[in-house]
Amino acid sequence: MARVADLTRQHWQLEAIGNPRQDAYLARSRQAARQEQRRREEREDAEREARRPVCADCGGKFSDGRWEAVGFHHGWSSCPSHPHLCEDCQDRAVTAEQRAEADKRERQEQERLRLEAKDQAAAQKAGGWLSRFRT
């Protein structure tokens, strides 16, 4: 019986000191788990990049901030204009729209001034002393 106790004690002592085969196995399993985690993260990153939208104008991929701004908004007031365009193309489109709006207002103002001048000229013609002979 003393011999069994000695064997048991030796077993515990070996466990306390360390088992090189077990240590190697644990190191390999930790390394395999780290590699699997790295491969999983790379796969998820690749899938995310594949889902990333591209600009309809220039074909460039959206930045994370633009993707988030386009994909998530709380209401119509915060909805970005031109959600299919990247930041640079959106800026150009907004500038072009503002320029077109300003040109339209300018043309309307010129048309209004032309009509006023025409009405004023007609009023001047009608007010002269020869106007009674012109009908």
CORWO-V22896 format. One line per field, one symbol per residue. ss: DSSP state (A for helix, B for strand, O for the rest). phi: phi as a letter, one per 20 degrees, with the letter a starting at -180 (. if undefined). psi: psi as a letter, one per 30 degrees, with the letter a starting at -180 (. if undefined). Layout:
BEGIN
ss=???
phi=???
psi=???
END
This chain:
BEGIN
ss=OAAAAAAAAAAAAAAAAOOAAAAAAAAAAAAAAAAAAAAAAAAAAAAAAAAOOBOOOOOOBOOAAAAAAAAOOOOAAAOOOOOOOOAAAAAAAAAAAAAAAAAAAAAAAAAAAAAAAAAAAAAAAAAOOOAAAOO
phi=.ffffffffffffffffpdfffffffffffffffffffffffffffffffeffdffeenfffffffffffecbeaffeffflfedfffffffffffffffffffffffffffffffffffffffffeffeffeed
psi=eeeeeeeeeeeeeeeeekjeeeeeeeeeeeeeeeeeeeeeeeeeeeeeeefkllkfefgkkkleeeeeeefjkflfegkkkifglleeeeeeeeeeeeeeeeeeeeeeeeeeeeeeeeeeeeeeefflfffffh.
END
